[in-house]
Amino acid sequence: MRSSSERFGLIINFTDSLPALILLQKFFAFQPFEITMQPIRAGERIYLILDHHRKWIRTANPTQQFHSDKGFIDFKDVIGKHPGQTFLLSPYHRKVAILRPLLSDFIFHMKRQSQIIYPEDIGSILIYGNARPNSQILEAGTGSGTVTGILANFSQPDGHIYSFDIRESALKQAKKNIEHMGMKEHTTVDLGNILEKDYNFENINFIMLDLATPWLAVPRVKKYLDPVKGRICLFSPTLEQVKKNINALIQNQFQWYKTFELMKRFYQVKQNATRPLGRMVGHTGYMTYGAFSSVDKKLQEIGFDDLYSPENLGNLFIYAQFTLDRKILILTKDRSQLQQILTLWFQNTNNITFQDISNNEDMEDFSEVAENQDTSEFDIICLDNCFSEPLFSKSIGILTQTPPEE
C-alpha cells in the first residue's frame, strides 16, 4: 500500500451548473472541516500561503527558516505538523497556511528563465497529445521543466520523457525543478538542438515543440513518431507562427491538424451576485496539433462532448491530479461518460472507484462505497455533475477519516 503521507484530500465538483457552484460556496462558508493527513517530513516540499497573492513552495529543511516581508518561521516548527494548519510569522504574528503542493501549484512557483505554459494549456496538451500512462514522449524546448515534469507524471509507470534545450543555464534550473517534482527517474534532459542533430528515436507517442521556429522541426522529427498513434503539438505565441506551423504539417503529410487557444475567465460566486470578474487571462499561446490519422473521430469514440470535452478533462487531470498513483472516488449518475472516458484513457482503473448514485443522490447509505474499500485512503472525491449539500457532507465525512499509520 502506498504511503498515506502523500494523501491530498481533494473534493472536485465537476458541473455545468452555476446554482451548484453557489451552493458549494455557501457550504464552504458555513461548514469548515479538517482533513487529517500524515505529518510534514524533513526535506519535503511544502506550499506556504500568506494570502491570495503571496504563496511560496519551499523545502522543509530543519536547519533553515522561511523569510518574507511579513516575518519568518523556523521550518523545524513546521516539520511533524499536519498540512492544513496555520502558523504565526515572527515578529508580526501574520498567519501563514502550510499545505502539500499539487502539480498545478508547481507551475506558477518554479524558478524559471522563460514564460510558463498555463495549467489549462498543459491539460489540453495532455489530452490532445494522447499523453497516457506508459507513453514515450519527445520534447524540444525544456524551458523551466514544468511541462516536462507534468508529462512525466502522467506517463507513469513505464513512460519516459526525452527533453532537449539549447540553453545550458535553463537546463540547470529545469533539472532542479523536475527533481523537486519527483520526476527525475522518468526524464532524460539534455543539451541539444533538434533542428541540427538527428537522434535514434522511434515509435514516439507524442512530440512537444515549444520553440521559436517549430515549423522547421516538423520535417526532422516526423520520422520519430509512431505512424498510427503518434501526435505532435507546436506551441507558439503569434498567428504568424501558426500559419507556418500549419503549412509545415500539411507539407509533411499530417492528415489531421487543429489550432486553438484557451482563455481563462474567473468568476465571483455569491448568492444573487454571481458574475464574471473584470480581468481574465486573454491570451497565452496557440496550440497546433497534428496527427497522421483523424483524432476527432477517436475523441468522439471515447465519448467527449461539451461537458466532458478534452479541455475540461485536461483541467480535471491537472488541477485534481488524476494520476494512477491517486486513489479516487467518483460519485456519478446515469452511467456518466466520465467513467467510460477514464476507463479507456487509463486502461487500468484499479485505483478509481465509481459509485452510481442515480437512485440515492443524497447518499444516505455509504455501504456500497465502503464495501472492500478503506475509505480513509481516498485522495480525491469527484462529484460528477451531481452536487447537493447532503452529498457534499457525506463526501467530507469520507475524507476526514483518519488515515492509517504507515
JOPEJO-V115889 format. One record per helix or strand of 3 or more residues. SS is the DSSP state (alpha for helix, beta for strand). FROM is the first residue (numbers start at 1). TO is the last residue. If there is no record, write none. Layout:
SS:FROM:TO ; SS:FROM:TO
This chain:
alpha:4:6 ; beta:10:14 ; alpha:18:30 ; beta:45:49 ; beta:55:59 ; beta:65:68 ; beta:71:74 ; alpha:75:78 ; beta:86:90 ; beta:94:99 ; alpha:103:109 ; alpha:119:128 ; beta:136:140 ; alpha:146:154 ; beta:160:165 ; alpha:168:180 ; alpha:184:186 ; beta:187:191 ; beta:206:209 ; alpha:214:224 ; beta:231:236 ; alpha:239:251 ; beta:256:260 ; beta:264:268 ; beta:275:281 ; beta:286:291 ; alpha:296:302 ; alpha:310:320 ; beta:328:332 ; alpha:337:346 ; beta:352:356 ; alpha:367:370 ; alpha:375:377 ; beta:380:384 ; alpha:389:399
